[in-house]
Amino acid sequence: MVTLKVKENSKPAKAFLELVKTFSFVEVVSETKIKKATITENKSPYNSEFVSMVKEAEARGDYKTIDPSNLWESLGLK
């Protein structure tokens, strides 16, 4: 006997499960329906100290804006 854990939240996973169910030697023991989760909290993937440092620098105005299309000149290196 083999146990597989499949996250059902994508089209390929759903298609895989439908295919597996067609085999006579496969028994699906339990199926879970995953509902779309609503995000209730605004969690940042960034470190809170880093975020506060960036916000403080923005408030002070002591930062330099870099133009990504003209990097060397915006850094004053050309």
N, CA and C atoms as a LAMMPS dump frame, in Angstrom:
ITEM: TIMESTEP
0
ITEM: NUMBER OF ATOMS
234
ITEM: BOX BOUNDS ff ff ff
-5.0000000000000000e+02 5.0000000000000000e+02
-5.0000000000000000e+02 5.0000000000000000e+02
-5.0000000000000000e+02 5.0000000000000000e+02
ITEM: ATOMS id mol type element x y z
1 1 1 N 0.842 -1.17 0
2 1 2 C 0 0 0
3 1 3 C 0.89 1.237 0
4 2 1 N 0.478 2.254 -0.752
5 2 2 C 1.209 3.505 -0.877
6 2 3 C 0.253 4.644 -0.521
7 3 1 N 0.751 5.628 0.208
8 3 2 C -0.045 6.797 0.56
9 3 3 C 0.497 7.997 -0.187
10 4 1 N -0.377 8.724 -0.848
11 4 2 C 0.005 9.943 -1.558
12 4 3 C -0.745 11.107 -0.955
13 5 1 N -0.067 12.207 -0.782
14 5 2 C -0.718 13.446 -0.349
15 5 3 C -0.681 14.392 -1.533
16 6 1 N -1.856 14.816 -1.964
17 6 2 C -1.956 15.698 -3.128
18 6 3 C -2.707 16.952 -2.719
19 7 1 N -2.103 18.098 -2.962
20 7 2 C -2.787 19.365 -2.717
21 7 3 C -3.721 19.601 -3.902
22 8 1 N -4.992 19.754 -3.618
23 8 2 C -5.995 19.817 -4.673
24 8 3 C -6.24 21.217 -5.223
25 9 1 N -5.384 22.153 -4.972
26 9 2 C -5.679 23.534 -5.33
27 9 3 C -5.129 23.971 -6.691
28 10 1 N -4.804 23.034 -7.558
29 10 2 C -4.353 23.412 -8.887
30 10 3 C -5.002 22.503 -9.922
31 11 1 N -5.055 22.984 -11.15
32 11 2 C -5.667 22.196 -12.223
33 11 3 C -4.946 20.876 -12.452
34 12 1 N -3.599 20.851 -12.495
35 12 2 C -2.917 19.565 -12.699
36 12 3 C -3.198 18.562 -11.586
37 13 1 N -3.292 19.037 -10.355
38 13 2 C -3.569 18.138 -9.232
39 13 3 C -4.97 17.565 -9.341
40 14 1 N -5.935 18.388 -9.697
41 14 2 C -7.306 17.908 -9.866
42 14 3 C -7.389 16.898 -10.999
43 15 1 N -6.686 17.168 -12.09
44 15 2 C -6.685 16.236 -13.218
45 15 3 C -6.032 14.914 -12.811
46 16 1 N -4.96 14.993 -12.044
47 16 2 C -4.285 13.783 -11.57
48 16 3 C -5.222 12.945 -10.709
49 17 1 N -5.93 13.585 -9.807
50 17 2 C -6.858 12.858 -8.935
51 17 3 C -7.975 12.197 -9.736
52 18 1 N -8.5 12.881 -10.736
53 18 2 C -9.548 12.289 -11.561
54 18 3 C -9.019 11.078 -12.321
55 19 1 N -7.793 11.16 -12.792
56 19 2 C -7.183 10.033 -13.496
57 19 3 C -6.99 8.844 -12.567
58 20 1 N -6.474 9.103 -11.385
59 20 2 C -6.204 8.03 -10.425
60 20 3 C -7.498 7.325 -10.02
61 21 1 N -8.581 8.081 -9.891
62 21 2 C -9.859 7.498 -9.491
63 21 3 C -10.401 6.504 -10.519
64 22 1 N -9.961 6.62 -11.753
65 22 2 C -10.465 5.718 -12.799
66 22 3 C -9.862 4.327 -12.711
67 23 1 N -8.755 4.169 -12.01
68 23 2 C -8.119 2.856 -11.891
69 23 3 C -8.889 1.994 -10.889
70 24 1 N -9.086 0.738 -11.247
71 24 2 C -9.869 -0.166 -10.39
72 24 3 C -9.121 -0.547 -9.114
73 25 1 N -7.821 -0.473 -9.116
74 25 2 C -7.025 -0.873 -7.956
75 25 3 C -6.747 0.271 -6.993
76 26 1 N -7.332 1.446 -7.256
77 26 2 C -7.117 2.613 -6.401
78 26 3 C -8.383 2.899 -5.612
79 27 1 N -8.206 3.135 -4.322
80 27 2 C -9.318 3.518 -3.46
81 27 3 C -8.967 4.856 -2.807
82 28 1 N -9.814 5.836 -3.009
83 28 2 C -9.605 7.138 -2.39
84 28 3 C -10.237 7.082 -1.007
85 29 1 N -9.414 7.176 0.029
86 29 2 C -9.883 7.016 1.398
87 29 3 C -10.571 8.274 1.886
88 30 1 N -9.967 9.417 1.674
89 30 2 C -10.605 10.662 2.095
90 30 3 C -10.267 11.746 1.098
91 31 1 N -11.251 12.563 0.829
92 31 2 C -11.057 13.704 -0.049
93 31 3 C -11.372 14.954 0.74
94 32 1 N -10.549 15.971 0.56
95 32 2 C -10.825 17.248 1.213
96 32 3 C -11.025 18.287 0.13
97 33 1 N -11.944 19.136 0.345
98 33 2 C -12.199 20.236 -0.581
99 33 3 C -11.551 21.482 -0.007
100 34 1 N -10.669 22.068 -0.761
101 34 2 C -9.971 23.266 -0.309
102 34 3 C -10.699 24.482 -0.865
103 35 1 N -11.188 25.306 0.027
104 35 2 C -11.853 26.538 -0.359
105 35 3 C -10.81 27.634 -0.435
106 36 1 N -11.081 28.594 -1.251
107 36 2 C -10.152 29.717 -1.36
108 36 3 C -10.122 30.453 -0.034
109 37 1 N -8.945 30.601 0.502
110 37 2 C -8.776 31.264 1.795
111 37 3 C -8.808 32.766 1.597
112 38 1 N -9.417 33.42 2.52
113 38 2 C -9.404 34.878 2.502
114 38 3 C -8.33 35.345 3.467
115 39 1 N -7.591 36.298 3.03
116 39 2 C -6.5 36.827 3.844
117 39 3 C -7.083 37.888 4.771
118 40 1 N -7.007 37.612 6.052
119 40 2 C -7.558 38.554 7.022
120 40 3 C -6.473 39.436 7.628
121 41 1 N -5.26 38.959 7.637
122 41 2 C -4.175 39.736 8.207
123 41 3 C -3.227 40.165 7.104
124 42 1 N -2.66 41.333 7.245
125 42 2 C -1.707 41.839 6.28
126 42 3 C -0.304 41.496 6.784
127 43 1 N 0.142 40.279 6.517
128 43 2 C 1.46 39.85 6.97
129 43 3 C 2.486 40.154 5.884
130 44 1 N 3.561 40.784 6.281
131 44 2 C 4.625 41.123 5.355
132 44 3 C 5.654 40.001 5.34
133 45 1 N 6.161 39.649 4.161
134 45 2 C 7.195 38.632 4.105
135 45 3 C 8.566 39.17 4.537
136 46 1 N 8.647 40.476 4.795
137 46 2 C 9.914 41.099 5.14
138 46 3 C 10.088 41.204 6.653
139 47 1 N 11.327 41.269 7.066
140 47 2 C 11.67 41.45 8.469
141 47 3 C 11.155 42.81 8.923
142 48 1 N 10.512 42.854 10.08
143 48 2 C 9.914 44.099 10.563
144 48 3 C 10.964 45.188 10.8
145 49 1 N 12.174 44.82 11.211
146 49 2 C 13.242 45.806 11.412
147 49 3 C 13.647 46.434 10.086
148 50 1 N 13.71 45.62 9.028
149 50 2 C 14.061 46.119 7.703
150 50 3 C 12.993 47.093 7.206
151 51 1 N 11.732 46.738 7.394
152 51 2 C 10.634 47.595 6.951
153 51 3 C 10.679 48.931 7.675
154 52 1 N 10.905 48.913 8.98
155 52 2 C 10.965 50.171 9.724
156 52 3 C 12.17 51.008 9.297
157 53 1 N 13.297 50.371 8.993
158 53 2 C 14.481 51.09 8.529
159 53 3 C 14.192 51.791 7.191
160 54 1 N 13.515 51.09 6.274
161 54 2 C 13.201 51.675 4.969
162 54 3 C 12.22 52.838 5.131
163 55 1 N 11.219 52.667 5.986
164 55 2 C 10.241 53.739 6.207
165 55 3 C 10.876 54.96 6.847
166 56 1 N 11.815 54.755 7.771
167 56 2 C 12.51 55.88 8.396
168 56 3 C 13.359 56.631 7.376
169 57 1 N 14.063 55.898 6.519
170 57 2 C 14.891 56.531 5.497
171 57 3 C 14.018 57.311 4.515
172 58 1 N 12.854 56.771 4.198
173 58 2 C 11.941 57.463 3.298
174 58 3 C 11.435 58.757 3.93
175 59 1 N 11.152 58.719 5.213
176 59 2 C 10.677 59.912 5.918
177 59 3 C 11.773 60.982 6.002
178 60 1 N 13.029 60.538 6.217
179 60 2 C 14.147 61.488 6.305
180 60 3 C 14.476 62.083 4.944
181 61 1 N 14.288 61.316 3.901
182 61 2 C 14.602 61.795 2.556
183 61 3 C 16.056 61.613 2.183
184 62 1 N 16.835 60.882 2.986
185 62 2 C 18.257 60.685 2.674
186 62 3 C 18.477 59.364 1.925
187 63 1 N 17.826 59.26 0.798
188 63 2 C 18.002 58.082 -0.042
189 63 3 C 18.175 58.544 -1.473
190 64 1 N 18.66 57.676 -2.314
191 64 2 C 18.908 58.017 -3.698
192 64 3 C 18.027 57.154 -4.582
193 65 1 N 17.327 57.78 -5.51
194 65 2 C 16.48 57.052 -6.436
195 65 3 C 17.319 56.594 -7.618
196 66 1 N 17.215 55.311 -7.94
197 66 2 C 18.002 54.715 -9.012
198 66 3 C 17.091 54.432 -10.201
199 67 1 N 17.54 54.853 -11.385
200 67 2 C 16.804 54.562 -12.614
201 67 3 C 17.331 53.23 -13.167
202 68 1 N 16.525 52.16 -13.152
203 68 2 C 17.024 50.859 -13.589
204 68 3 C 17.384 50.804 -15.073
205 69 1 N 16.81 51.686 -15.869
206 69 2 C 17.154 51.673 -17.292
207 69 3 C 18.48 52.396 -17.562
208 70 1 N 18.939 53.208 -16.617
209 70 2 C 20.193 53.95 -16.774
210 70 3 C 20.948 53.883 -15.443
211 71 1 N 21.326 52.687 -15.056
212 71 2 C 21.885 52.428 -13.732
213 71 3 C 23.163 53.199 -13.449
214 72 1 N 24.115 53.15 -14.355
215 72 2 C 25.43 53.75 -14.076
216 72 3 C 25.345 55.266 -13.923
217 73 1 N 24.583 55.937 -14.766
218 73 2 C 24.472 57.386 -14.644
219 73 3 C 23.701 57.796 -13.383
220 74 1 N 22.671 57.034 -13.014
221 74 2 C 21.909 57.399 -11.825
222 74 3 C 22.73 57.193 -10.558
223 75 1 N 23.765 56.359 -10.624
224 75 2 C 24.672 56.188 -9.499
225 75 3 C 25.834 57.174 -9.552
226 76 1 N 25.935 57.922 -10.641
227 76 2 C 27.006 58.901 -10.816
228 76 3 C 28.328 58.245 -11.168
229 77 1 N 28.286 57.098 -11.827
230 77 2 C 29.501 56.386 -12.17
231 77 3 C 29.864 56.47 -13.644
232 78 1 N 29.13 57.236 -14.418
233 78 2 C 29.451 57.334 -15.833
234 78 3 C 29.557 58.776 -16.247
